[in-house]
């Protein structure tokens, strides 16, 4: 866990656990237990004007920064092209899939292309015959309506393939590529090559560029002395985070109150999960 300082009231997050002075009875831990549990203790520190409050916390990605990419169709994972922590560009290939269902979609796309081409030829012929006065306008209008319908059906098939990571001109390959919707960093890979996945199965999560959160735990009486905007200093980070929110309730078990701070842009001095 990072070691953090908040000054006010500044806060400093450390790996120490602070027991409230209002505890009814001290917790008894013998030296052997303390060594086995890797416990360290420190005296409670009052938060005074210009003082420091030391807290424990964890660096997290904001929920809005994470995007989960799922399998568009029942498939087998052919290749995973990235690993956790990799930076990827927009439209970068992430996972390659093989799916018999995609062959059917590609065949339907090809049939829609043929129907569109046929409807276009009929509409062009009827438009020419209408100019020569050989057919009524109603027939030419019907041909044009049929062409519009065929083009709409083709666009639907194209959109389905594109959402599945398949180029409409790829033929009957059955291959699909899951692409990054935007530039970001791979947060977690959830599948392995050779794995069978159903449509909608999460494949990986992608973290978008932006802020990082620092979620801290504070005794309720200490947290009450903090204010939104207070700086939170992590050793090794030149830029402090700033307190964004103070939870309105305490945890029922720990009796600690969550304090969330954030950096506007993710700094290089900390990593999510730290």
Number of C-alpha atoms within 10 A of each C-alpha: 14 22 20 28 25 26 20 20 21 24 30 23 27 20 16 16 18 18 17 14 11 6 8 7 7 8 8 8 11 8 10 9 11 13 11 8 10 8 13 10 11 9 10 13 12 12 21 14 11 10 16 20 26 27 25 22 24 20 20 17 21 16 9 9 15 17 18 13 20 18 23 22 19 18 24 20 21 19 17 20 13 18 14 14 14 14 16 19 14 11 13 18 17 20 25 19 28 21 19 15 13 24 16 13 19 24 14 15 25 19 14 21 19 14 18 21 15 14 21 19 13 17 22 15 13 22 19 14 16 17 12 9 10 10 14 12 15 10 15 21 15 13 21 19 14 19 22 16 15 21 19 14 17 21 15 14 21 23 16 18 21 14 14 20 20 23 16 17 12 12 14 16 14 18 22 26 23 23 19 20 16 16 16 22 21 22 21 17 18 14 17 14 14 14 12 16 20 13 11 12 18 16 20 22 19 25 22 20 15 15 16 22 23 29 19 25 24 26 19 18 13 17 20 12 13 23 17 13 14 19 25 28 22 22 17 12 13 10 14 19 29 23 25 17 16 18 14 10 11 15 12 8 6 11 15 22 22 21 22 22 24 24 18 12 12 17 16 8 11 18 14 14 12 11
